[in-house]
Amino acid sequence: MEAAQEWCLECGTPAPGSLGTRAAGWRSSAIVLGATVLLVLGAAGAAYAALTKTKGRHVVVVQVPAAATAAASAAPPATTPTSPATATTTTTPKPTLPKTAVRPPKIPLSVPTPKATVAPKTTTTPAPATTTPTTTPKSTTPKKAVATNPAAQLPPAVLLDTNSVSTYNPENYAAEAFGEPSLAIDGDTSTGWTAHVEPALAPKMAVGLLINLNTPLRLSALQLITSTPGMTVQVFGSAASTAPATIADPSWTALSTHQLQKERHTLIKLSDSTKAFRFVTLWISGAPPGSIGTAAAPGRVSVNEVELFPAK
């Protein structure tokens, strides 16, 4: 520093013995600090007044008791300046929103995606049906109703052993003239027992299918299925311990009349269901015209299935 310089122009350090080192220097600092505080408070008050300029002010008057006023007037004035913010007589409170004030609506952070509008179903009016000219139907002969199996109304058929059926051959024709008897009770209508038709006797026949029940039973019906309809048949029953030797034997009891079986499927009702019989024979006394054949090629008749039904 120069000889007459009391303060450093760069760092502000006072020269020894200058006013800055004296004891009374604190008053200058206090004055500067107080002035700064007043400026700050004035700036804050001006800003607040600018913000609340457009809004209504609420002035609150505080009544001070007379004794307090007299005491305040008698007291010596304070050396420290009072901040305008600490005035007790008049205060400007912060404006508050009334409870009934309308709050601004909340703005959603994300825009909701609108739901796709489903188009209403369109009702399609059906096109009017084309009118077909009315025609008079041709007269037709009604078809013959197919009869239901009458055996369905009967009790279950008698269960027969495979060896319970044999060829009844009282005239002793050659064994080669007959087929396997068990095929007539195997449950397969495509197979059956067969018998040759002798051309010299045709259309007459004298053979049969013999059924041995082993135990006497009362019977109500016999069901016949044949692939050679047109046969003349009759049912006989016997309670003897052995089968009668001829069809004319009195041990046989006629259970039906001579019948011409025109259908492939026939149910023959038996006349006497009160007596029990051990042997039953389906006697064939006549061949259909289409099964006669010739001496070189004799015809055949067939019994594809036969069933016996017990009496109730």
Backbone torsions as a table, in degrees:
resi	resn	phi	psi	omega
1	MET	NA	156.9	174.9
2	GLU	-69.0	168.1	-177.9
3	ALA	-67.2	-35.3	-179.2
4	ALA	-94.1	3.1	-176.3
5	GLN	-85.5	130.5	-178.7
6	GLU	-100.2	-17.1	-177.5
7	TRP	-132.1	144.3	174.6
8	CYS	-77.6	128.3	-176.9
9	LEU	-74.9	-12.3	-177.2
10	GLU	-102.1	-46.4	-177.3
11	CYS	-108.7	-11.5	178.4
12	GLY	79.6	14.2	-179.9
13	THR	-78.3	129.2	179.3
14	PRO	-74.2	151.3	176.3
15	ALA	-73.7	148.1	178.5
16	PRO	-56.4	132.3	-179.9
17	GLY	85.1	2.6	178.5
18	SER	-81.7	-178.8	-179.5
19	LEU	-66.4	-27.0	-177.5
20	GLY	-68.8	-20.2	-179.0
21	THR	-99.8	-1.8	-179.0
22	ARG	-77.1	162.6	-177.6
23	ALA	-70.3	-24.4	-176.9
24	ALA	-83.1	5.5	-178.2
25	GLY	-68.3	-16.5	-179.2
26	TRP	-69.2	-23.7	179.4
27	ARG	-70.0	-39.8	178.7
28	SER	-62.6	-42.7	178.5
29	SER	-62.6	-39.5	180.0
30	ALA	-65.6	-37.2	-179.6
31	ILE	-66.2	-43.8	179.7
32	VAL	-62.5	-44.0	-179.5
33	LEU	-64.1	-41.5	-179.8
34	GLY	-64.6	-41.4	178.8
35	ALA	-63.2	-37.3	179.6
36	THR	-65.1	-41.9	-179.6
37	VAL	-63.9	-41.3	179.7
38	LEU	-62.6	-40.3	178.8
39	LEU	-63.9	-41.7	180.0
40	VAL	-64.5	-43.3	-179.1
41	LEU	-66.4	-38.2	178.3
42	GLY	-64.2	-40.0	178.0
43	ALA	-64.5	-39.8	179.5
44	ALA	-65.3	-42.1	178.8
45	GLY	-64.1	-39.3	178.8
46	ALA	-64.7	-40.6	178.5
47	ALA	-64.2	-43.0	-179.8
48	TYR	-63.1	-42.1	179.3
49	ALA	-63.2	-36.5	179.0
50	ALA	-67.1	-37.4	-179.1
51	LEU	-70.1	-34.4	-175.9
52	THR	-100.3	15.6	-175.5
53	LYS	-66.2	-41.3	-175.0
54	THR	-83.6	-7.9	-178.2
55	LYS	-101.4	153.4	179.7
56	GLY	-67.0	136.8	178.2
57	ARG	-91.8	148.4	176.8
58	HIS	-116.2	109.5	-178.0
59	VAL	-96.2	124.0	179.6
60	VAL	-107.2	120.5	179.1
61	VAL	-97.7	120.3	179.8
62	VAL	-100.2	120.5	177.7
63	GLN	-81.9	123.6	180.0
64	VAL	-99.9	133.1	179.0
65	PRO	-58.5	150.9	-178.6
66	ALA	-62.1	-38.0	-179.7
67	ALA	-62.8	-40.4	179.6
68	ALA	-67.1	-33.7	179.5
69	THR	-68.2	-42.0	178.4
70	ALA	-64.0	-41.9	179.4
71	ALA	-64.2	-36.1	-180.0
72	ALA	-70.0	-34.8	178.3
73	SER	-72.5	-30.9	179.2
74	ALA	-77.0	-24.3	-178.4
75	ALA	-71.2	145.2	179.0
76	PRO	-67.5	150.6	-179.6
77	PRO	-65.3	142.7	-179.2
78	ALA	-74.2	142.8	179.9
79	THR	-76.4	-28.2	-178.8
80	THR	-87.7	126.3	179.7
81	PRO	-63.5	138.2	-178.2
82	THR	-85.9	133.5	179.4
83	SER	-70.2	138.6	178.3
84	PRO	-59.9	-22.4	-177.7
85	ALA	-71.8	-18.4	-176.2
86	THR	-98.3	11.9	179.4
87	ALA	-63.0	137.6	-176.3
88	THR	-99.7	-16.2	-175.0
89	THR	-78.6	-44.4	-176.4
90	THR	-131.6	126.4	178.4
91	THR	-126.2	141.0	177.8
92	THR	-107.5	96.2	-177.5
93	PRO	-69.9	160.3	176.3
94	LYS	-66.4	132.1	177.9
95	PRO	-65.4	135.7	178.4
96	THR	-114.8	144.8	178.4
97	LEU	-73.8	134.9	176.3
98	PRO	-63.1	153.2	-178.3
99	LYS	-61.7	-26.8	-178.0
100	THR	-89.4	6.9	-178.6
101	ALA	-65.2	144.0	-179.5
102	VAL	-81.5	121.2	179.2
103	ARG	-78.4	143.9	178.7
104	PRO	-66.5	144.4	-179.2
105	PRO	-65.2	145.7	177.3
106	LYS	-73.2	135.0	179.0
107	ILE	-94.6	118.5	-179.4
108	PRO	-64.4	144.8	179.4
109	LEU	-70.7	-31.5	-178.9
110	SER	-125.3	142.5	-179.7
111	VAL	-81.1	118.6	-179.8
112	PRO	-64.6	140.0	178.9
113	THR	-76.5	122.9	-178.9
114	PRO	-65.8	139.4	179.1
115	LYS	-69.8	143.2	179.9
116	ALA	-67.5	132.2	-179.4
117	THR	-82.0	122.9	-179.6
118	VAL	-80.4	123.6	-179.7
119	ALA	-68.0	136.1	-180.0
120	PRO	-63.5	144.2	-179.9
121	LYS	-65.3	136.7	-179.9
122	THR	-92.4	122.3	179.6
123	THR	-81.6	117.6	-179.3
124	THR	-90.5	122.0	178.5
125	THR	-79.1	117.8	-177.7
126	PRO	-62.4	142.4	179.8
127	ALA	-66.3	141.5	-179.8
128	PRO	-61.3	137.0	-178.7
129	ALA	-65.7	143.1	179.5
130	THR	-72.4	127.8	-178.1
131	THR	-75.9	118.9	179.0
132	THR	-88.1	130.0	-179.4
133	PRO	-59.9	135.8	-178.4
134	THR	-74.0	128.7	178.1
135	THR	-118.4	146.5	179.6
136	THR	-76.9	118.4	-178.3
137	PRO	-64.2	145.5	178.1
138	LYS	-72.7	142.7	178.7
139	SER	-72.5	126.9	180.0
140	THR	-122.7	151.8	178.0
141	THR	-80.1	121.9	-178.8
142	PRO	-61.5	140.4	179.7
143	LYS	-71.6	147.5	179.4
144	LYS	-69.3	129.0	-179.1
145	ALA	-66.8	137.5	179.7
146	VAL	-78.6	122.2	-178.4
147	ALA	-71.7	139.8	177.5
148	THR	-74.4	161.2	-178.3
149	ASN	-67.2	113.7	-179.3
150	PRO	-66.2	-20.1	-179.8
151	ALA	-69.5	-15.7	179.8
152	ALA	-65.4	-21.9	179.4
153	GLN	-87.2	-1.8	-176.0
154	LEU	-99.6	164.3	174.0
155	PRO	-64.0	166.0	178.0
156	PRO	-56.6	145.8	-178.4
157	ALA	-65.8	156.4	178.8
158	VAL	-68.7	132.1	178.8
159	LEU	-79.9	121.5	-175.2
160	LEU	-109.7	144.5	173.5
161	ASP	-75.2	154.5	-179.6
162	THR	-64.6	-26.3	-179.7
163	ASN	-97.0	10.7	-178.6
164	SER	-86.5	-6.6	-178.2
165	VAL	-114.7	137.3	179.1
166	SER	-147.5	170.1	178.1
167	THR	-82.6	128.1	176.7
168	TYR	-95.2	107.3	-171.2
169	ASN	-128.3	71.1	-179.3
170	PRO	-67.7	-19.4	179.8
171	GLU	-88.5	0.5	176.6
172	ASN	57.4	49.4	172.3
173	TYR	-72.2	162.2	-179.1
174	ALA	-61.6	142.9	-178.1
175	ALA	-63.0	-27.2	-179.5
176	GLU	-67.3	-12.4	-177.4
177	ALA	-79.6	-2.8	-174.4
178	PHE	-126.7	154.8	176.8
179	GLY	-95.1	-167.6	-178.0
180	GLU	-79.5	120.2	-176.1
181	PRO	-66.4	-32.1	-176.0
182	SER	-65.2	-16.8	178.6
183	LEU	-69.6	-12.9	179.6
184	ALA	-83.7	-6.8	-179.7
185	ILE	-131.9	20.8	-177.1
186	ASP	-88.0	-0.5	179.6
187	GLY	80.5	3.3	179.8
188	ASP	-109.9	113.1	-177.0
189	THR	-76.6	-7.6	178.4
190	SER	-84.5	-9.6	177.1
191	THR	-118.8	165.0	179.5
192	GLY	-177.9	169.0	175.7
193	TRP	-81.2	138.7	-178.3
194	THR	-125.8	158.3	177.9
195	ALA	-143.0	136.5	177.5
196	HIS	-66.8	149.4	173.0
197	VAL	-104.4	115.0	-179.9
198	GLU	-70.0	120.1	-178.4
199	PRO	-60.9	-30.9	-177.9
200	ALA	-69.9	-23.8	-178.4
201	LEU	-107.1	-13.5	-175.1
202	ALA	-58.5	143.3	7.4
203	PRO	-87.4	9.3	-180.0
204	LYS	-74.9	148.7	176.0
205	MET	-140.1	162.7	179.8
206	ALA	-149.8	60.8	178.6
207	VAL	-138.0	168.2	178.8
208	GLY	-160.6	177.2	177.9
209	LEU	-114.9	119.4	-174.9
210	LEU	-100.0	134.1	179.1
211	ILE	-120.2	124.6	179.1
212	ASN	-103.6	112.4	-178.6
213	LEU	-83.7	-9.1	-178.8
214	ASN	66.0	-40.6	177.8
215	THR	-121.9	131.5	-179.5
216	PRO	-59.4	134.6	179.5
217	LEU	-134.8	148.7	171.9
218	ARG	-86.0	130.3	-173.5
219	LEU	-119.8	149.3	-179.3
220	SER	-116.8	-24.4	-176.2
221	ALA	-161.4	158.0	174.2
222	LEU	-128.1	130.6	179.3
223	GLN	-105.8	130.5	-177.1
224	LEU	-121.3	129.9	172.6
225	ILE	-121.6	124.3	-176.3
226	THR	-137.1	149.6	174.6
227	SER	-95.6	1.8	177.3
228	THR	-126.3	70.4	179.9
229	PRO	-64.7	156.0	-176.4
230	GLY	108.0	1.0	177.7
231	MET	-75.0	154.0	172.3
232	THR	-103.5	120.4	-173.5
233	VAL	-130.7	164.6	175.8
234	GLN	-153.9	146.1	-177.5
235	VAL	-108.0	133.7	177.7
236	PHE	-125.9	152.9	176.1
237	GLY	-133.7	149.9	-179.8
238	SER	-142.3	139.3	177.1
239	ALA	-100.3	8.3	-179.2
240	ALA	-69.5	162.1	-179.8
241	SER	-74.8	-23.1	176.0
242	THR	-129.5	155.9	-179.2
243	ALA	-68.6	136.0	177.6
244	PRO	-59.3	149.1	-174.3
245	ALA	-72.8	-35.7	179.9
246	THR	-128.4	163.4	179.9
247	ILE	-73.4	-16.8	178.6
248	ALA	-86.0	-2.6	-180.0
249	ASP	-61.7	135.4	-179.1
250	PRO	-66.9	-11.4	178.0
251	SER	-68.3	-21.9	177.4
252	TRP	-78.7	139.9	174.1
253	THR	-116.6	123.8	179.4
254	ALA	-70.2	120.0	179.9
255	LEU	-99.6	-5.0	175.7
256	SER	-155.3	168.5	175.7
257	THR	-88.9	172.8	173.3
258	HIS	-64.6	126.6	-176.9
259	GLN	-128.7	136.4	173.9
260	LEU	-90.0	110.7	-176.0
261	GLN	-84.9	94.3	-177.8
262	LYS	-81.2	-21.3	-177.8
263	GLU	-99.6	156.2	177.1
264	ARG	-73.2	-24.6	-176.6
265	HIS	-126.8	115.1	-174.4
266	THR	-136.1	138.1	174.2
267	LEU	-109.0	117.8	-179.0
268	ILE	-101.3	115.0	177.8
269	LYS	-80.9	133.9	-176.9
270	LEU	-88.7	141.3	-172.0
271	SER	-77.5	-32.0	-175.1
272	ASP	-118.9	100.7	179.7
273	SER	-104.4	7.6	-179.8
274	THR	-90.5	-20.2	-178.4
275	LYS	-100.9	150.6	178.3
276	ALA	-98.1	138.6	-178.9
277	PHE	-128.8	143.9	178.3
278	ARG	-94.7	-36.0	-179.3
279	PHE	-114.2	140.5	175.3
280	VAL	-135.1	135.9	177.0
281	THR	-127.8	138.5	172.1
282	LEU	-97.5	103.9	-173.5
283	TRP	-92.6	129.3	-179.9
284	ILE	-107.4	115.0	-177.8
285	SER	-109.4	-4.8	179.5
286	GLY	-154.4	142.1	-179.6
287	ALA	-102.5	148.2	176.0
288	PRO	-67.3	151.8	-177.2
289	PRO	-57.3	-33.6	-178.2
290	GLY	-75.2	-5.7	-177.4
291	SER	-112.0	13.9	-176.4
292	ILE	-75.5	-49.3	-179.8
293	GLY	75.5	-160.3	-179.9
294	THR	-130.6	175.4	178.9
295	ALA	-63.8	-35.4	179.2
296	ALA	-76.6	-32.3	-178.5
297	ALA	-137.0	80.4	-178.4
298	PRO	-66.1	150.4	178.8
299	GLY	-82.0	177.2	-178.8
300	ARG	-138.1	154.1	167.7
301	VAL	-115.1	156.6	-174.5
302	SER	-136.2	139.9	169.9
303	VAL	-115.5	102.2	-175.0
304	ASN	-77.6	-39.7	177.4
305	GLU	-150.2	142.9	175.0
306	VAL	-138.2	136.8	179.9
307	GLU	-136.8	146.3	177.0
308	LEU	-114.7	139.2	-178.7
309	PHE	-117.6	131.4	-179.6
310	PRO	-72.4	157.8	176.5
311	ALA	-78.3	149.9	180.0
312	LYS	-76.0	NA	NA
